[in-house]
Amino acid sequence: MADEYWGVWRRLMAGEVVTFDGKYVKLKDARLAVEPVQKGGPELFFGGSSPAAQEVAAKHIDTYLSWGEPPPQAAEKIATVRSLAAARGRTLRFGLRINVIVRDTKEEAWFVGP
């Protein structure tokens, strides 16, 4: 679904009139009523660790976001997504999504409950 959505979105942002009949997205002669402020539309930031998400990022996204994982895991994921993008003639930027949880104890920080 994301692949269809972002593919159509990019085309609309580029000023195309789009007819598309996908599994999830169906458009006939769709166009934007106003032009985007940024040429080609705003930059896209996206994250996901599944192979499908990494393919979507490589194909459509400007900045791929990953969780704050141990450095070897983060490096492996970045290398994979970079390679997938390069195979499409694309170069991405990368970023981390970090959540900081502050509690008095480690147990409180990891507590999941009501």
PLY file of the C-alpha trace (Angstrom):
ply
format ascii 1.0
element vertex 114
property float x
property float y
property float z
element edge 113
property int vertex1
property int vertex2
end_header
0.00 0.00 0.00
2.79 2.42 0.92
4.58 1.76 -2.38
1.47 2.65 -4.39
0.65 5.66 -2.21
4.11 7.24 -2.28
4.54 6.49 -5.98
1.31 8.31 -6.84
2.09 11.08 -4.34
5.47 11.76 -6.00
3.86 11.97 -9.42
1.19 14.37 -8.19
3.81 16.53 -6.48
5.73 16.66 -9.78
2.66 18.21 -11.40
1.52 15.16 -13.35
-2.08 14.32 -14.11
-2.28 10.79 -12.75
-4.41 7.84 -13.72
-3.51 4.81 -11.63
-5.31 1.53 -11.01
-3.46 -0.32 -8.29
-4.48 -2.81 -5.66
-4.96 -0.07 -3.02
-4.90 3.26 -4.87
-7.18 4.09 -7.78
-7.11 7.49 -9.46
-8.45 8.83 -12.73
-7.04 12.08 -14.07
-6.06 13.19 -10.56
-4.17 16.43 -10.15
-3.29 18.87 -7.41
-5.44 21.97 -7.11
-2.38 24.00 -6.07
1.33 23.54 -6.66
3.50 22.48 -3.72
5.73 25.17 -2.24
8.76 22.90 -2.59
9.59 21.82 -6.14
8.58 18.16 -6.32
6.85 18.34 -2.94
8.12 18.20 0.63
10.91 15.83 1.61
9.77 12.46 2.88
11.06 10.92 6.12
10.19 7.26 6.67
11.20 4.32 8.79
10.60 0.61 8.89
12.79 -2.42 9.39
10.93 -5.01 7.33
12.27 -5.85 3.87
9.10 -4.34 2.36
9.60 -1.07 4.28
13.23 -0.91 3.23
12.21 -1.37 -0.42
9.65 1.45 -0.12
12.28 3.70 1.46
14.80 2.91 -1.28
12.25 3.68 -3.97
10.45 6.77 -2.63
11.91 8.31 0.53
14.44 11.12 0.99
15.56 10.36 4.56
15.39 6.85 6.02
14.90 6.75 9.79
15.91 3.90 12.05
15.54 3.27 15.76
18.55 3.79 18.01
19.89 0.26 17.67
23.33 -1.05 18.62
25.86 0.40 16.13
26.52 -2.89 14.27
22.79 -3.42 13.66
22.27 0.19 12.60
25.26 -0.01 10.23
23.91 -3.20 8.65
20.45 -1.71 8.13
21.85 1.51 6.66
24.11 -0.46 4.31
21.13 -2.53 3.14
18.89 0.46 2.47
21.75 2.41 0.86
22.39 -0.53 -1.49
18.70 -0.89 -2.37
18.52 2.84 -3.17
21.74 2.78 -5.21
20.31 -0.05 -7.33
17.58 2.45 -8.29
20.04 5.27 -8.94
19.03 7.03 -5.72
20.95 8.40 -2.75
19.24 8.72 0.63
20.01 10.51 3.85
19.74 8.66 7.15
18.62 9.56 10.63
17.80 7.99 13.97
14.54 8.14 15.89
15.54 8.18 19.54
13.24 8.11 22.55
14.69 8.98 25.92
12.91 7.51 28.94
14.02 8.92 32.27
13.06 7.22 35.53
14.72 6.72 38.90
15.46 3.05 38.20
16.01 0.79 35.22
12.96 -1.25 36.26
10.74 1.84 36.18
12.11 2.85 32.80
11.26 -0.56 31.32
7.87 -0.87 33.01
5.07 -1.37 30.54
1.62 -1.19 32.02
-1.31 0.97 32.99
0 1
1 2
2 3
3 4
4 5
5 6
6 7
7 8
8 9
9 10
10 11
11 12
12 13
13 14
14 15
15 16
16 17
17 18
18 19
19 20
20 21
21 22
22 23
23 24
24 25
25 26
26 27
27 28
28 29
29 30
30 31
31 32
32 33
33 34
34 35
35 36
36 37
37 38
38 39
39 40
40 41
41 42
42 43
43 44
44 45
45 46
46 47
47 48
48 49
49 50
50 51
51 52
52 53
53 54
54 55
55 56
56 57
57 58
58 59
59 60
60 61
61 62
62 63
63 64
64 65
65 66
66 67
67 68
68 69
69 70
70 71
71 72
72 73
73 74
74 75
75 76
76 77
77 78
78 79
79 80
80 81
81 82
82 83
83 84
84 85
85 86
86 87
87 88
88 89
89 90
90 91
91 92
92 93
93 94
94 95
95 96
96 97
97 98
98 99
99 100
100 101
101 102
102 103
103 104
104 105
105 106
106 107
107 108
108 109
109 110
110 111
111 112
112 113
